Amino acid sequence: MKTNFFFIALITLFSFNALAATIDSVEIKGNRRVPTATIQKYTVKEGTEFDLGAVDRSIKSLFASGLVTDAAVDMKVDEDRLVLVYQISEKPYVNSVYFNGNSEIKTRILEETVNPMAGQLLDSKKVETNLALIQEKYADEKFYTAKINVEVEDRNDNSVDIVYSIDEGVQAKIYDIKIVGNKYFSKKQILKSIETSKKGFWSWLSGSGKLKKTELRTDLEKIKAIYLKEGFAKVQVGEPDIVISDDKKKIYITLKINEGIRYKVANIEFSGYEHATLDELKKSVSLKTGDWFNVEMFQNDIKSVTSVFTQKGFAYANVDPDTSMKDDAATIDIKFGVEENHLVYINRINIRGNTKSRDNVIRREFDIVEGQLYNSALISDSKRHLEFLDFFDQVRVAETRVAEDQIDLDVDVNDKMTGMFSLAAGYSSVDKLIGTVSVTQKNLFGKGYELTTKGEFSSSRADYTISFVNPWLFDRPYSFSLDLFKTNREYDDYDKKSKGFAIGLGHQLIKRKLYGSVRFRYEENEIANIEDYAADIIKAQEGESKIISLTPSLKWSTTNHPYLPTKGNQSTLFLKLAGGPMGGDYTFGKLGMETSQYVTLFWKVVLMAHLEGGYIQMFDGKDAPIAERYRLGGMYSIRGYEYGDISPADDDGNKFGGTKFIQNNFELIFPVIPSAQIMGVVFFDQGQAYDSDEAFFKRDLVRSYGAGFRWYSPIGPLRFEYGQPINPDSSEGLSNKGRWEFSIGGMI
């Protein structure tokens, strides 16, 4: 604090004046950033009587405000006016905060760690506090040898930069994890169940060996969970001992386990129920007498017993479980106490959020209707049906109680883009570069109609298809389909043109699972420009022909997802009957079957096993039409081979397609980036096509293996896969060179 000698002299002079002096004016000098009005909040006021004590107190207030680093007061007389002049030096502002030397912990993380300072007045306490916070952050990340210094750099404009210089040192890593008290599970089994791991050879790549407190806390619960699943109902996992080496570079962890007694299930009882049989309740639980007590199964059994009653209309049924442990016998008695409450009915089903999809498109997917008795299973199934449509980003079903015995179902949906624009490309020796363009709208006009237009083009190919499907004809579980098609193909030994249409009707035979359909197809074909070296079968079919057919089919589906199933089955069986009383130039039967089974194995790895086969039987003594014959190879068949590579051939090696085939595919599908729906796949394919004079398996199956990626991206599905033939038979004209194939699509 400074005072001016002249100011003191004037005070002395005025002190002899009998009349008190009045301050006529207060001036502020030296401030550049802090507004004068802000400074004047702490100074004496104009028009007040001069008081040396008040002036002294105003100086102290200025310092206490944190706005100044220095202040002096002058007093002058200007034309009989008493003027006080406050001369101040402002506290500098912080321009920027810099972090130098950090690489393991990103600047963004450090900025989130410290208290904000940029744009504020310099506060030395905050500078030191932030220094401590940075040191603490590095300690949390196990950089115990990190050194941090801070400098305040003057910018010569009453502002400063704060610079934290960091020497990160070496991050401490876990060098050993000891486990004490474990008897049932081995150390290897326990370490496999948790995320925390010791430093390994690939730790620089995998990140192993890092100690994260939140992760370690979760791991303790994981260890407890694996014991609880095996009957150790009183297992205890204590606080781990963590020891840091003297050089602060190594971490040693000891996990302490008290397994306790392993319990078996003794008696299972039910009480309080009226509207269910004892057999129903016993069947609903997975734990049985004599089983090792499993907490996870026990919790699921509580839900299962509850659902027995919520499926019967008791929406507010409550199950209160009780367990009695007998340590001497190492057993647990379980008693499920049931409180049924009263029956509940569905009042209204309110549909909200659908800006495109019509209400009836949503309502027809519900297996429960207004006025019906509450059923939790039907409500869950209905929600799944809506999700399976793939019309909505999200589907939420909430229950609102509107009366003692009535609830509303509030269905909230959010329409998504259901149009898909697809581009696919491939290469074959026949068509060279092939491009496919298709546009599909799965929810046309918001009515659930599906319309697809597709074109396939190459130097020797031009195919056009338009397809329309109404899956709910007149809002009843009947489907109607219409296809129009026109194709032009130029093969090495002949050209083929086709055009026609198909009409189909279908019906759900077993709701949501088994579908039956009948399809009528009219097709005109023309085989022309046949080369001399073409197979005799092809030469015999030169000219125009008609194929008129009727195809009944059955389709079974129990998969749990429309495009990324993890369990369930999809199967199809059909019989195409052509000619006879319908007319046309060929009379034959074509039997086809395929089935795909999905099973989750481990670590979210899904096994897909696919089997497909077909058989053509001619009833008019003619050779099977070229267009109906089987040719294998390509992305959706035997990968690693070109389409048409796998086929019977004549003595000159000209391939003409088989009248029977068998195909088998195995895939292991696993998540690579689950949040982005990026999946990896490894596969094994095998199959063969045979002619009418060959028995199945007369020639060896053609095999391949490979791997790839699949991404159901926001712009559509993408597949990128490589297939490698396995010991191909060169006598069948098969190459041992692998092939890349891909397809990509986009949403509209």
C-alpha positions in Angstrom: 0.0 0.0 0.0 1.4 3.4 -1.0 0.4 7.0 0.1 1.8 10.2 -1.4 3.8 12.7 0.7 1.9 15.5 -0.9 -1.3 13.7 0.2 -0.1 13.5 3.8 0.8 17.2 3.8 -2.6 18.2 2.5 -4.2 16.0 5.1 -2.2 17.8 7.8 -3.2 21.1 6.3 -6.8 20.2 6.2 -6.7 18.9 9.7 -6.2 22.5 11.0 -9.4 23.6 9.1 -12.3 24.0 11.4 -14.7 23.0 8.7 -14.7 19.4 7.5 -13.5 18.9 3.8 -15.8 17.3 1.3 -14.5 15.1 -1.5 -15.6 16.7 -4.8 -14.2 14.1 -7.2 -12.7 10.6 -7.3 -10.5 9.6 -10.3 -9.1 6.2 -11.3 -5.9 5.8 -13.2 -3.9 2.9 -14.4 -6.7 0.5 -15.2 -6.9 -1.0 -18.7 -9.0 -4.1 -18.4 -11.0 -3.6 -15.2 -13.8 -1.1 -15.8 -13.6 2.1 -13.8 -17.1 1.5 -12.4 -15.8 -1.8 -10.9 -12.9 -0.1 -9.2 -15.2 2.6 -7.8 -17.2 0.0 -5.9 -14.2 -0.2 -3.5 -13.2 3.5 -3.3 -14.5 6.3 -1.2 -17.5 8.1 -2.7 -17.8 11.6 -4.2 -19.7 14.1 -2.0 -18.7 12.3 1.3 -16.7 14.0 3.9 -13.0 13.3 3.8 -12.0 10.6 6.3 -8.5 9.2 6.4 -9.7 6.0 7.9 -12.2 5.5 5.1 -9.5 6.0 2.5 -7.3 3.5 4.3 -10.2 1.0 4.3 -10.9 1.5 0.6 -7.2 0.6 -0.2 -7.6 -2.6 1.8 -10.8 -3.4 0.0 -9.1 -3.0 -3.3 -6.4 -5.5 -2.4 -8.9 -7.9 -0.9 -10.9 -7.8 -4.2 -8.0 -9.5 -6.0 -8.2 -7.0 -8.9 -5.0 -5.2 -8.2 -1.4 -5.9 -7.3 -0.6 -2.3 -6.1 -2.6 0.8 -5.3 -1.7 4.4 -4.3 -3.9 7.4 -3.4 -3.1 11.1 -4.3 -5.1 14.1 -3.2 -5.1 17.4 -5.0 -6.9 20.7 -4.9 -8.1 21.9 -8.3 -9.8 25.3 -8.2 -11.0 24.9 -4.6 -12.1 21.3 -5.4 -10.8 18.4 -3.4 -9.9 15.5 -5.8 -8.8 12.0 -4.8 -6.8 10.1 -7.4 -6.5 6.2 -7.1 -3.4 5.0 -9.1 -3.6 1.2 -9.5 -1.7 -1.6 -11.1 -4.1 -4.3 -12.3 -3.7 -8.0 -11.7 -2.8 -9.7 -15.0 -5.3 -11.9 -16.9 -4.4 -15.4 -17.9 -4.3 -15.5 -21.7 -3.7 -19.3 -22.2 -2.8 -22.4 -20.4 -0.2 -24.7 -22.1 0.9 -28.3 -21.4 4.3 -29.2 -22.8 5.9 -32.7 -22.8 2.7 -34.8 -22.4 2.1 -37.7 -24.8 0.6 -40.5 -22.8 -2.1 -38.3 -21.3 -3.7 -36.2 -24.0 -4.0 -32.4 -23.6 -7.8 -32.7 -23.8 -7.8 -34.9 -20.7 -5.5 -32.5 -18.8 -7.7 -29.6 -19.7 -10.7 -31.5 -18.3 -8.7 -32.3 -15.1 -7.6 -28.7 -14.1 -9.8 -25.8 -13.0 -10.4 -23.2 -15.8 -8.0 -20.2 -15.8 -7.9 -18.8 -19.3 -9.7 -15.4 -19.5 -9.6 -15.1 -15.7 -7.4 -13.0 -13.4 -4.2 -14.6 -12.4 -4.7 -16.6 -9.1 -1.5 -18.1 -7.8 -3.4 -20.4 -5.5 -5.4 -21.8 -8.5 -2.1 -22.2 -10.4 -0.7 -24.3 -7.5 -4.0 -26.2 -7.1 -3.9 -27.2 -10.8 -0.3 -28.3 -10.5 -1.4 -30.7 -7.7 -4.4 -31.9 -9.8 -2.1 -32.7 -12.8 0.3 -34.6 -10.5 -2.7 -36.5 -9.0 -3.9 -37.4 -12.5 -0.5 -38.8 -13.5 -0.5 -40.8 -10.3 -3.9 -42.2 -11.1 -2.6 -43.3 -14.4 0.3 -44.9 -12.6 3.0 -42.4 -13.8 4.5 -42.3 -10.4 7.8 -40.8 -11.6 6.2 -38.0 -13.5 7.6 -34.5 -12.8 5.6 -31.3 -13.4 6.8 -27.7 -13.2 4.8 -24.5 -13.8 5.9 -21.1 -15.1 4.0 -17.9 -15.4 5.2 -16.1 -18.6 4.6 -12.3 -18.9 3.2 -11.2 -22.3 3.9 -7.5 -21.7 0.3 -6.5 -22.2 -0.9 -7.1 -18.6 -1.6 -10.8 -19.4 0.3 -14.0 -18.8 0.5 -17.5 -20.1 0.6 -20.5 -17.7 2.9 -23.2 -18.9 3.0 -26.6 -17.3 6.1 -28.5 -18.3 5.7 -32.3 -17.9 8.2 -35.1 -17.8 6.0 -38.1 -17.8 8.6 -40.6 -16.8 7.7 -44.3 -17.1 4.2 -45.6 -16.5 4.1 -48.3 -13.7 2.8 -51.6 -15.0 1.4 -54.7 -13.2 4.2 -57.3 -13.0 2.4 -59.9 -10.9 -1.1 -60.7 -9.6 -1.3 -63.1 -6.7 -4.5 -64.8 -5.6 -4.8 -66.2 -2.1 -7.7 -68.2 -0.6 -8.9 -69.7 -3.9 -9.4 -73.5 -3.9 -12.3 -74.2 -6.3 -11.2 -72.0 -9.1 -7.6 -72.0 -10.3 -5.6 -68.8 -10.6 -5.8 -69.1 -14.4 -9.6 -69.4 -14.3 -9.9 -66.3 -12.1 -7.6 -64.2 -14.1 -9.4 -65.2 -17.3 -12.7 -63.9 -15.9 -11.3 -60.3 -15.2 -10.0 -57.4 -17.2 -7.0 -56.5 -15.1 -3.9 -58.3 -16.3 -0.2 -58.2 -15.8 2.3 -56.8 -18.3 3.0 -59.0 -21.3 5.1 -59.1 -24.4 2.4 -57.4 -26.4 1.4 -54.9 -23.7 2.6 -52.0 -25.8 -0.1 -53.0 -28.3 -2.8 -54.5 -26.1 -2.6 -52.1 -23.2 -2.2 -55.0 -20.7 -0.5 -54.3 -17.4 -2.3 -51.0 -16.7 -3.9 -50.6 -13.3 -7.3 -48.9 -13.5 -9.0 -48.5 -10.1 -12.6 -48.5 -11.6 -11.7 -51.6 -13.7 -10.2 -53.4 -10.7 -13.3 -52.6 -8.6 -15.5 -54.2 -11.3 -13.1 -57.2 -11.5 -13.7 -57.8 -7.8 -17.4 -58.1 -8.5 -16.7 -60.4 -11.5 -14.7 -62.7 -9.2 -17.6 -62.8 -6.7 -20.0 -63.5 -9.5 -18.3 -66.6 -10.8 -18.3 -68.0 -7.3 -22.0 -67.1 -6.7 -22.8 -69.1 -9.9 -21.2 -72.2 -8.4 -22.9 -72.3 -5.1 -20.6 -70.2 -2.9 -23.4 -68.0 -1.6 -21.3 -66.4 1.1 -18.1 -65.8 -0.9 -16.1 -62.7 0.1 -13.6 -60.9 -2.1 -11.6 -58.5 0.0 -9.8 -55.2 -0.8 -6.8 -56.0 -2.9 -3.3 -55.3 -1.6 -1.4 -53.0 -4.1 2.4 -52.6 -3.7 4.5 -50.2 -5.7 8.2 -51.0 -6.2 10.8 -48.6 -4.9 11.6 -47.3 -8.4 7.8 -46.6 -8.9 7.8 -48.7 -12.1 6.3 -52.0 -11.0 3.0 -52.8 -9.4 2.2 -56.0 -7.5 -1.4 -56.9 -6.7 -2.7 -59.5 -4.2 -6.4 -60.5 -4.5 -7.9 -62.1 -1.4 -10.8 -64.5 -1.5 -12.7 -66.3 1.2 -14.7 -68.9 -0.7 -16.9 -70.1 2.2 -19.3 -73.0 2.0 -20.6 -74.4 -1.3 -24.3 -74.8 -1.0 -26.7 -77.2 -2.8 -30.4 -76.6 -3.3 -32.5 -78.6 -0.9 -36.2 -77.8 -0.8 -38.1 -75.5 -3.2 -41.5 -74.4 -2.1 -44.2 -72.0 -3.4 -46.9 -70.3 -1.3 -49.7 -67.7 -1.7 -50.7 -68.8 -5.3 -54.3 -69.6 -6.4 -54.4 -69.3 -10.2 -51.5 -71.6 -11.2 -50.8 -75.3 -10.6 -47.8 -76.5 -8.6 -46.5 -78.3 -11.8 -46.6 -75.0 -13.7 -44.5 -73.3 -11.0 -42.0 -76.1 -10.8 -41.5 -76.1 -14.5 -41.0 -72.3 -14.5 -37.8 -72.5 -12.4 -34.5 -73.8 -13.6 -33.0 -74.6 -10.2 -33.9 -78.1 -9.0 -33.3 -79.9 -5.8 -29.7 -81.2 -5.7 -28.3 -78.4 -8.0 -25.5 -76.2 -6.8 -27.1 -72.9 -5.8 -26.6 -70.4 -8.6 -27.5 -66.8 -7.8 -28.0 -65.8 -11.4 -30.3 -68.7 -12.0 -32.1 -67.9 -8.8 -32.7 -64.3 -9.9 -34.0 -65.5 -13.3 -36.3 -67.9 -11.5 -37.9 -65.1 -9.6 -38.7 -63.4 -12.9 -40.0 -66.7 -14.4 -42.3 -67.4 -11.5 -43.6 -63.8 -11.7 -44.2 -64.2 -15.5 -46.4 -67.2 -14.8 -48.9 -64.9 -13.3 -48.3 -61.8 -15.4 -49.1 -64.0 -18.4 -52.5 -64.8 -16.8 -53.6 -61.2 -16.4 -52.1 -60.5 -12.9 -50.0 -57.5 -14.1 -49.0 -56.5 -10.5 -48.1 -60.0 -9.3 -45.2 -59.9 -6.9 -42.9 -62.8 -5.9 -41.0 -62.4 -2.6 -38.3 -65.1 -2.4 -36.8 -66.4 0.9 -33.7 -68.4 1.3 -32.7 -70.4 4.4 -29.1 -71.5 4.6 -28.0 -74.5 6.6 -24.3 -74.4 7.1 -24.0 -77.8 8.7 -25.7 -79.5 5.8 -24.4 -77.0 3.2 -27.9 -76.6 1.8 -30.3 -73.8 0.9 -34.0 -74.0 1.2 -35.9 -71.7 -1.3 -39.4 -70.5 -0.8 -41.2 -68.3 -3.4 -44.0 -66.3 -1.8 -46.5 -65.2 -4.4 -48.9 -62.2 -4.1 -51.1 -62.4 -7.2 -53.1 -59.2 -6.6 -56.0 -58.6 -9.0 -56.6 -59.1 -12.8 -55.8 -56.3 -15.1 -57.1 -55.5 -18.6 -55.8 -53.5 -21.5 -57.7 -50.3 -21.8 -56.1 -48.5 -24.8 -53.0 -49.0 -27.0 -51.7 -45.5 -27.7 -49.3 -45.2 -30.7 -47.1 -42.1 -30.7 -44.1 -40.8 -32.7 -44.9 -42.4 -36.0 -44.6 -39.7 -38.6 -44.5 -42.0 -41.6 -45.8 -45.4 -40.6 -49.6 -45.7 -40.5 -51.2 -46.7 -37.1 -52.6 -49.9 -38.6 -49.1 -51.0 -39.7 -48.1 -50.9 -36.0 -51.3 -52.3 -34.5 -51.4 -55.4 -36.7 -48.0 -56.4 -35.2 -49.6 -56.6 -31.7 -50.7 -60.0 -30.5 -52.8 -58.3 -27.8 -55.7 -56.0 -28.3 -57.7 -53.5 -26.3 -60.1 -55.0 -23.8 -58.0 -58.2 -23.6 -56.6 -59.6 -20.4 -53.1 -58.4 -19.6 -50.4 -60.8 -20.8 -46.7 -59.8 -20.4 -45.5 -62.4 -22.9 -47.8 -61.1 -25.6 -46.7 -57.6 -24.9 -43.0 -58.5 -25.1 -43.6 -60.5 -28.3 -45.4 -57.5 -29.9 -42.5 -55.2 -29.1 -40.2 -57.7 -30.7 -42.4 -57.9 -33.8 -42.2 -54.1 -34.2 -38.4 -54.2 -33.9 -38.2 -57.0 -36.4 -40.0 -54.9 -39.0 -36.9 -52.7 -39.1 -39.0 -49.6 -39.7 -38.0 -47.8 -36.5 -34.9 -46.5 -34.8 -36.4 -47.4 -31.5 -39.5 -49.0 -30.1 -40.6 -48.4 -26.5 -43.7 -49.9 -24.8 -44.7 -48.3 -21.5 -47.5 -49.2 -19.2 -49.7 -46.5 -17.6 -52.2 -47.4 -14.9 -55.5 -45.7 -15.6 -57.8 -47.6 -13.2 -57.5 -50.3 -10.5 -57.9 -53.0 -13.1 -56.9 -51.3 -16.4 -53.7 -50.1 -18.0 -52.8 -48.3 -21.2 -50.0 -49.4 -23.4 -48.1 -46.4 -24.7 -46.1 -47.4 -27.8 -43.5 -44.8 -28.8 -41.7 -45.3 -32.1 -39.3 -43.3 -34.2 -39.5 -43.8 -37.9 -36.2 -44.5 -39.6 -35.1 -44.4 -43.3 -36.4 -47.6 -44.8 -35.3 -47.1 -48.3 -32.1 -48.7 -49.4 -29.9 -47.8 -52.4 -27.4 -50.7 -53.1 -24.4 -50.9 -55.3 -22.5 -54.2 -55.7 -19.6 -55.2 -57.9 -18.0 -58.4 -58.9 -15.8 -59.9 -61.6 -16.1 -63.1 -63.6 -14.5 -64.5 -66.7 -18.0 -64.5 -68.4 -19.3 -61.1 -67.5 -16.0 -59.3 -66.6 -16.9 -56.4 -64.3 -20.5 -56.7 -63.1 -22.3 -53.9 -61.5 -25.6 -54.2 -59.6 -27.9 -51.2 -58.7 -31.0 -51.7 -56.7 -33.4 -49.4 -54.9 -35.6 -50.9 -52.2 -38.3 -49.2 -50.1 -39.5 -51.5 -47.3 -42.2 -49.2 -46.0 -43.7 -47.6 -49.1 -46.2 -44.9 -48.3 -45.9 -45.9 -44.6 -48.2 -48.9 -45.3 -45.6 -51.6 -45.0 -45.4 -52.3 -48.7 -42.0 -53.3 -50.1 -41.0 -52.2 -53.6 -37.7 -53.1 -55.2 -36.2 -52.1 -58.5 -33.0 -53.8 -59.5 -30.6 -53.7 -62.4 -27.5 -55.7 -63.1 -25.1 -54.6 -65.9 -22.0 -55.7 -67.6 -20.6 -55.8 -71.1 -22.5 -59.1 -71.6 -25.4 -58.7 -69.3 -28.5 -56.5 -68.6 -31.1 -57.6 -66.1 -34.1 -55.6 -64.8 -36.5 -56.6 -62.1 -39.4 -54.8 -60.3 -40.9 -56.5 -57.3 -43.8 -55.5 -55.1 -44.9 -57.1 -51.8 -47.8 -56.4 -49.6 -47.2 -58.5 -46.4 -50.6 -57.8 -44.9 -53.3 -57.9 -47.6 -56.4 -56.0 -46.4 -54.7 -55.9 -43.0 -55.1 -59.7 -42.7 -52.2 -62.1 -42.3 -52.1 -62.8 -46.1 -49.4 -61.6 -48.4 -49.5 -60.5 -52.1 -46.5 -60.2 -54.4 -45.9 -59.2 -58.0 -42.7 -59.4 -60.0 -41.8 -58.1 -63.4 -38.5 -59.1 -65.0 -36.5 -58.8 -68.2 -33.0 -60.2 -68.7 -30.4 -60.3 -71.4 -27.3 -62.4 -71.1 -24.4 -63.1 -73.4 -22.4 -66.2 -72.6 -19.3 -67.5 -74.4 -21.3 -70.0 -76.3 -24.9 -68.6 -76.5 -27.1 -65.6 -75.7 -30.2 -65.8 -73.6 -33.2 -63.4 -73.3 -36.0 -63.7 -70.7 -39.0 -61.7 -69.7 -42.1 -62.4 -67.7 -44.0 -61.9 -64.5 -44.9 -63.7 -61.3 -47.8 -63.4 -58.8 -47.8 -64.8 -55.3 -50.2 -65.3 -52.4 -49.1 -66.2 -48.9 -50.5 -66.9 -45.4 -49.1 -67.3 -41.9 -49.8 -70.9 -40.9 -48.2 -70.7 -37.5 -48.2 -67.0 -36.3 -44.9 -65.3 -36.8 -43.1 -68.7 -37.5 -44.4 -70.7 -40.4 -45.5 -69.1 -43.7 -47.1 -70.8 -46.7 -47.3 -69.3 -50.2 -48.2 -70.2 -53.7 -46.5 -68.5 -56.7 -47.5 -68.4 -60.3 -44.8 -67.5 -62.9 -45.0 -66.9 -66.6 -41.6 -66.8 -68.4 -40.6 -66.4 -72.1 -37.0 -67.4 -73.0 -35.0 -67.1 -76.1 -31.7 -68.9 -76.7 -29.8 -67.5 -79.7 -26.4 -66.9 -81.2 -25.2 -70.4 -80.2 -21.5 -71.1 -81.0 -20.4 -74.3 -82.8 -18.5 -75.4 -79.7 -21.5 -75.1 -77.4 -22.7 -78.2 -75.5 -25.4 -80.2 -77.3 -27.9 -79.5 -74.5 -27.7 -75.8 -75.3 -27.9 -76.3 -79.1 -31.1 -78.4 -78.6 -32.8 -75.5 -76.8 -32.2 -72.9 -79.5 -35.1 -70.6 -80.2 -38.1 -69.4 -78.1 -39.7 -71.3 -75.3 -42.2 -70.7 -72.5 -42.1 -71.9 -68.9 -45.3 -71.6 -66.9 -45.1 -72.8 -63.3 -46.8 -72.9 -59.9 -44.7 -73.1 -56.8 -46.1 -73.8 -53.4 -43.5 -73.2 -50.6 -43.1 -73.2 -46.8 -40.9 -70.9 -44.9 -40.0 -71.3 -41.2 -38.4 -68.5 -39.2 -37.5 -68.3 -35.5 -34.5 -66.0 -35.6 -34.3 -63.1 -33.1 -33.1 -60.4 -35.5 -33.9 -59.5 -39.1 -30.3 -59.2 -40.3 -27.9 -60.0 -37.4 -29.5 -63.1 -35.8 -27.7 -64.7 -32.9 -30.1 -67.7 -32.4 -32.9 -69.3 -34.2 -33.6 -71.0 -37.5 -34.6 -70.0 -41.0 -35.7 -72.7 -43.4 -37.4 -72.9 -46.8 -39.0 -75.8 -48.7 -40.5 -75.4 -52.2 -41.7 -77.4 -55.1 -41.9 -75.8 -58.5 -44.3 -77.5 -60.9 -44.1 -76.4 -64.5 -46.0 -77.3 -67.7 -48.7 -80.0 -67.8 -52.2 -78.5 -67.8 -50.8 -75.0 -67.3 -49.1 -75.1 -70.7 -45.6 -74.1 -71.7 -42.8 -76.0 -73.5 -41.4 -77.9 -70.5 -42.9 -80.1 -67.9 -40.9 -80.7 -64.8 -40.7 -80.6 -61.0 -38.1 -78.6 -59.2 -37.6 -79.4 -55.5 -35.6 -77.0 -53.3 -34.7 -76.9 -49.6 -32.4 -74.7 -47.5 -32.0 -74.2 -43.8 -29.8 -71.9 -41.6 -29.3 -72.5 -37.9 -27.8 -69.7 -35.7 -26.3 -70.6 -32.3 -24.3 -68.4 -29.9 -21.2 -70.2 -28.8 -19.0 -68.0 -26.6 -17.8 -64.4 -26.3 -20.7 -63.4 -28.6 -19.4 -65.6 -31.3 -22.3 -66.9 -33.5 -22.2 -70.2 -35.5 -24.2 -70.2 -38.7 -24.7 -73.6 -40.3 -26.4 -73.6 -43.7 -27.5 -76.5 -45.8 -29.1 -76.1 -49.2 -30.0 -78.5 -52.0 -32.1 -78.8 -55.1 -33.3 -81.4 -57.6 -35.0 -81.2 -61.0 -37.1 -84.0 -62.4 -38.2 -83.8 -66.1 -41.6 -85.4 -67.0 -41.5 -84.8 -70.7 -38.3 -86.6 -71.7 -36.5 -83.3 -72.5 -33.3 -82.0 -71.0 -33.8 -79.5 -68.1 -34.0 -75.9 -69.3 -30.7 -74.0 -69.2 -32.3 -71.3 -67.1 -33.4 -73.7 -64.4 -30.1 -75.5 -64.0 -27.8 -75.1 -61.0 -24.5 -73.4 -61.2 -22.5 -72.8 -58.0 -19.8 -70.3 -57.0 -19.7 -66.7 -55.8 -20.5 -64.5 -52.8 -23.7 -66.4 -51.8 -22.6 -69.9 -52.8 -19.1 -71.4 -52.7 -16.8 -68.4 -52.1 -13.4 -68.4 -53.8 -14.9 -69.6 -57.1 -16.6 -67.6 -59.8 -20.3 -68.0 -60.4 -20.9 -71.0 -62.7 -17.4 -72.5 -62.0 -19.0 -75.4 -60.2 -21.1 -77.2 -62.8 -21.2 -80.4 -64.9 -19.5 -80.1 -68.3 -19.5 -82.0 -71.5 -16.5 -83.8 -72.9 -15.1 -80.5 -74.3 -15.2 -78.8 -70.9 -18.3 -76.7 -71.7 -20.3 -76.2 -68.5 -24.1 -76.2 -68.7 -25.4 -76.5 -65.2 -26.7 -79.4 -63.1 -30.1 -80.8 -62.4 -29.2 -81.4 -58.7 -26.9 -79.8 -56.2 -25.9 -79.7 -52.6 -24.3 -76.9 -50.7 -23.1 -76.5 -47.1 -21.8 -73.4 -45.5 -20.4 -72.8 -42.0 -19.6 -69.4 -40.6 -18.3 -68.0 -37.3 -19.5 -64.5 -36.9 -18.0 -62.3 -34.2 -18.2 -58.7 -33.2 -15.2 -56.5 -34.1 -16.7 -53.1 -33.2 -20.1 -54.0 -31.6 -21.3 -50.4 -31.2 -20.8 -49.8 -35.0 -22.3 -53.2 -36.0 -19.0 -54.2 -37.6 -18.7 -58.0 -37.6 -15.9 -60.3 -38.6 -16.5 -63.7 -40.2 -14.5 -66.9 -41.0 -16.1 -69.5 -43.1 -16.0 -72.9 -44.7 -18.0 -73.7 -47.9 -18.5 -76.9 -49.8 -20.9 -78.0 -52.6 -21.3 -79.6 -56.0 -23.7 -79.6 -58.9 -24.5 -82.8 -60.7 -26.3 -83.8 -64.0 -29.3 -86.1 -64.3 -27.1 -89.1 -65.1 -25.0 -88.6 -61.9 -25.8 -89.6 -58.4 -25.3 -87.2 -55.5 -21.6 -87.2 -54.4 -20.4 -89.0 -57.6 -17.9 -86.2 -57.9 -16.2 -84.8 -54.8 -17.6 -81.7 -53.2 -15.8 -78.5 -54.0 -14.5 -76.8 -50.9 -13.2 -73.4 -49.9 -12.4 -71.4 -46.7 -11.9 -67.7 -46.0 -12.6 -64.7 -43.9 -14.0 -61.2 -44.2 -15.9 -58.2 -42.6 -19.5 -57.2 -42.6 -20.8 -53.8 -41.6 -24.4 -52.9 -41.3 -23.6 -49.2 -41.6 -25.8 -46.1 -41.5 -25.7 -46.1 -45.4 -26.4 -49.7 -45.8 -24.9 -53.2 -45.6 -21.3 -53.9 -46.7 -19.6 -57.3 -47.2 -16.0 -57.7 -48.0 -14.8 -61.3 -48.1 -12.0 -63.4 -49.4 -12.4 -67.1 -50.4 -9.6 -69.6 -51.0 -10.3 -72.8 -52.9 -9.2 -76.1 -51.2 -7.4 -78.5 -53.5 -9.7 -77.8 -56.5 -9.9 -80.5 -59.2 -8.2 -79.1 -62.3 -10.0 -81.7 -64.4 -13.2 -79.8 -63.7 -11.6 -76.5 -64.9 -11.3 -75.1 -61.3 -8.6 -72.7 -60.3 -6.7 -72.7 -57.0 -6.5 -68.9 -56.9 -8.5 -67.1 -54.2 -11.0 -64.3 -54.9 -12.1 -61.1 -53.2 -15.7 -60.2 -53.4 -17.6 -57.3 -52.0 -21.0 -55.6 -51.9 -22.1 -52.3 -50.6 -25.4 -50.5 -50.1 -26.9 -47.2 -49.0 -30.0 -45.9 -47.2 -32.4 -43.5 -48.7 
